[in-house]
Amino acid sequence: TMTEVIAPDGYKVAEEWTFKIENGKVVKLTESNNYAVDENGSTITMKDELSKTTVKVSKEDMNGNELKGALIKIVPTGENANDISGVKISRNNTTFEKAAKTDTDGNMFDNDNNKIDSSTTKDYTNYYYSDEKTIMFYSDGNNKTEITGLPDGTYTMTEVIAPDGYELAQSWTFEIKNGKVVKLTETENKNYEVDEESNTITMKDELSKTTVKVSKQDMG
């Protein structure tokens, strides 16, 4: 029996596999996607899969209240950016519908080429978009959004559209290591909090601030 006790960082432990040596050659006793034997029966190759995990994303104001209408984008970064085409998105009380495409500004569009946002689409928070290098979704103001299948690696989270009355959060880069969200640096970013135990990232927005000019005149 061959057993992988500890997998390399970022990979799942391969399942146990049983084989025998017969007439000087390796013979498989069980089938497994984690193992391969060459045609000469002399070499065993053990294969590990990338670890994949579920990350929860919460969108709040600075007082901890959930916010509706933030369009959030997550992309893999770095020299060996992951292919994330297999990720799944879910959220309580939401039946997601995939958008047809996005543009260079990060907007989503339906099959009729209509822009998907609060001014054009009634159930706009039910839409998402994903491909091998991007996942995008709207916050619904009630529930955390769960993204399942992100492999270990480095990612950048960006707020493309902020809820009405709020400032855009800064973009933020994080790492998934051994299935857990890890801050890349110790530098604090007031727009983000991480709960490593539950794998939850909370993006926070500040209220927009404006300048009002007051003029004082006589009646003349």
C-alpha angles and dihedrals in degrees: 000000000000117000132182105217098181124017124212115266111284096021137099121243109258117241119255116271131199125211140156137216112236123175088347095306135104113251122191115234095180134027119242136163088218095066138054132180121205121238092258092057091232104103130058117196118199114202127199127202123223113260113252126194146179118253121192119211122200124187115206144157119244090273095057099259116142113247128213125216106032112140106214127192128195122190132175113244140189134062093300099039112183126244104240098180091119098057121121128214126207141163136177114268092007130113102195124217121197118237117232098232148332133229132226090270091058098252119145125228134195128227091277091054092251117148113248112225142113094281097051110027126055096206096030094144089065092067128091138166131213140169135153093296108024143049121184133178144157123244113239100207095242114055142038116252114233121211113193126191103035108150123218111284145089123304139180122217118204133181105222096179125019123211114265111284096020137102121242113260118237117260112259134200122213139167134229108212123178088346096308131108109243130185110240096214138014090241108120120233113194091206095063140053128180128206101195094187094060096027091237125154115196117200113199129199129203123222114262114255125210139187120241119196118210122199122193117203140164122245095259 
